[in-house]
Amino acid sequence: MTFKEWLKNASNNRSNDFGNLLPELKLMDGTKLSVQASDFHMCEPKAKLEDGDYYCVEVYTQGIKVKELEETCYEVSPYIYGYVPVEFMETLCLLHGGIK
């Protein structure tokens, strides 16, 4: 499964609460990421899309360091990266063995 496929599926299965949260992204090497996109997150477009057609997403690493994010993306606050390009996330997933 590609990251874009995961994002489309996750966008259809987001929580119905105030946060509109997407499910956790689990990678094959055990890395777990909180990838978020909605009106309330640092993403583009800044909206709650059901088709998951985002250009950039917000990523929270849940307190772990992810080298590729640290070296490439803007860290807004500890472990939170805003406006991470979807193409970068495709590569990140592959570097960590793919999506579970």
Secondary structure, 3 states (H helix, E strand, C coil): CCHHHHHHHHHHCCCCCCCCCCCCEEECCCCEEEEECCCCCCCECCCCCCCCCCCEEEEECCCCCCHHHHHHCCEEECCEEEEEEHHHHHHHHHHCCCEC
